[in-house]
Amino acid sequence: MANVEEIAKQFVNGFFTGMSTNIAGLAAVYTPQSVLTFESQKFEGANAILEKLTSLPFKMSGHQLSTLDAQLADNDLLILVTGKLKVDEDENLINFVQNFKVSVSQGPGGEITGFLVKNDIFKLVY
Amino acid sequence: MAPRGKNQPAREARNPLGTKSSSRGGIQKRRGPTKTDNDGDLDMDAPSKRLNRGSTNEPSGRGRPSGRGPSRGAAKVAQIVMKQLGSGNSSDLSARISRPTRSRGGFIEGLTWLRIHGLKQSKAASNPDGGLSDLLSFMERKASSLSTGRRRHTIRKSHRAGDYVFIGANKEDADEFLKINALTFAGTKLEVVESNEDFAPPKKATESPETAELRSKLQAILSQRYIGDNKLLKLDALASDAELVTLGMFETRERALKTFKGLMAICDGLFKTPQEKKDAIESISLANNSIDDVIQVESVASSFPQLKNLDMSGNQISNMEGLKRWKGKFKELETLYTTGNPIEGADANFQATLLEWFPKLRIINGIELRTAQQIAEQEAARQPKPIPQSGPDFRDVNGIGEQFLLDFFAAYDSNREALTSRLYDAGSQFSLAVDAVSVRDPNAPPPLPWAAYIKSSRNLQKITTLHARSQRLFKGANAIYNLWRDLPMTKHPNMKDELSKYIMDCHPLPGLADPTGQSQLGVDGLIIAVHGEFEEYDQKSGLTGKRSFSRTFVLAPGLSGSAQIRVVSDMLSLRAYSPLPNVFVAPSSAPADTANQHQAMIAELSKQTGMVPQYSEMCLSQVEWDFGKALVIFNEKKSQLPPEAFASAT
């Protein structure tokens, strides 16, 4: 895969834009095999994951990404993101760390046609 | 010297700043019968230090703490202040400090002063104290050997001023010391003459004589206004302090401001460490100073940021604007007096605002508006914890992940080379990223510098060129070890003993590609995300400290028979130290149960005010469930409340 890093960046930007604007739209990146750990709770499959993400009792907005690192592991993108999160209107930002293992589908010309999140581990580290 | 404010007696009676009001303001240790040392100085500690006077290197004649005695704490504090106040080069000061005792107790006969020249030219001048103690003991020794009698001759007081040393002794001893004139001390002929300047002021000190004198006078005034037992500095009614008035310190507003700044600067200079200052002075009274804006005394906040009690009563503050310069300061302030300021009638909300401005403030004008516990609860409520951290999601396979983690951090700390050769191979990848902008406890010490890591930091947000990115991705066990070898040494907490310092999650990864190609379906691996902390020792900078980290591993079965697993990917993220929530204790109050909390507040407010719950609830909801504010509002509106607001007395 050419330019793993830029592809990772593209995914991350799209993902966090989705998180703050249109969570339901993220349904497309999860599959029935996707696994999400949200804090300590485990959700498997796109349906369960979307249900969780859309029913959070608070609004996560304004993800501020601090670091992004990516490696190619097993032909998937392994992504480690750290940043700060604004929850509801609380002015206190919270540190968060999120891991993704993402498979990238490419068209015949090598163009990115889609992302599928295999693993998503979200953690707050106050 | 007692402060001389007109309404002082009343103020003393309910002095918030200390329960025991000492009869006088002078620095004075509590002790049985008043004792002074021979020349009338307050003797801070009883044991007779005079016995070893001959070899003393304490020429100014004040005692050392004995380290014993019942009121050691207060005495120690008083001692520090006393010592510091007296550390100027001025016996003038000593005289002032001792004056109250003199005038009160038996008058002790004055000393005869001699002026000595030659110390500065002598070889002893290069000694640590400039040779002063050597000179003094030389003189005492010499005088004793010169005199006919067997008596010891003692220097009672001494100080240095410019090229001269002044010593004070009783008349008889002084006559003996005069005989030393023209004798040789450390290679220099001494000149010893009687000094007719009483407490001769320094002649060639670095400060101008005027400044030095003023400083010593202010020091003396400060010392008289410090009550060691109560850790109280009484700066009240300064403008009617006879001595300050005599000095003309409050003649003009400008002069008064300068005087106050000077007083604070002297205070600052008295203590070696902030802790010493904090221990010595917990309370300050600024009462009756006609202050209409705290800008006039702003430096109190910078000099005493950890002040606990403050008396501002009897001033001219008429609105919150006049207190604004202190907003956000005095983070430890618990008690505040504002009575007698125009603001009391002018701003109905000023108490509530004060509670907002000073986070630990509990008591205003003697009324407790919130308890320490309530403050703690409010602080806890401000902590952002919207999502309960209830433990790891660790879905291991055959205990491999657990075994890996137990092994990994210990090995990373002790032998990175062995670790890379054991668990990493030519296909393994490692990268690290520094998160220098993470949220951290503002009260924690500043984070360790990032220098050791920053050049390898692969934050793709910042490292944008292909070349730099690939340089910072370490492929293969050798390259990884070569990097690790140069990273600071670390010590991760022992996972078995201190599990609470980690949070880790683990997902099985089915169908990971099998590098041997033997399995078409791939092999099973693990993805592990660990969050934790470590102690660091940077060999290059010599710095030690803690950092927080998050680290992600992708593990796969080992290729050879020898290793069970291998690390496919290892990504490290570093940030400033900030302890993790302990997810391994049962969540006590979280998630915050708002309804229960409100009920508890209603019950408490009803209990404290006698209101029926409905009224308590109305009151609380008006102020958005801020208990402190509710109490304030209650106290204001109390008289207007209808009878049914209160529970009928049964």
Interface residues (C-beta under 8 A of the other chain):
Chain A: N3 E5 A8 K9 V35 T37 E39 S40 Q41 K42 P57 F58 L65 S66 T67 L68 D69 A70 Q71 L72 A73 D74 N75 L78 L80 T82 G83 K84 V87 D88 D90 N92 L93 I94 N95 V97 N99 K101 K118 N119 I121 K123 L124 V125 Y126
Chain B: R382 Q383 P384 K385 P386 I387 P388 Q389 S390 G391 P392 D393 R395 Q429 S431 L432 A433 V434 D435 A436 V437 S438 V439 S457 R458 N459 L460 Q461 L466 R469 L473 I503 D505 H507 L509 L512 A513 G525 I527 A529 H531 S548 S550 T552 V554 A556 V568 S569 M571 S573 R575 S578 L580 P581 V583
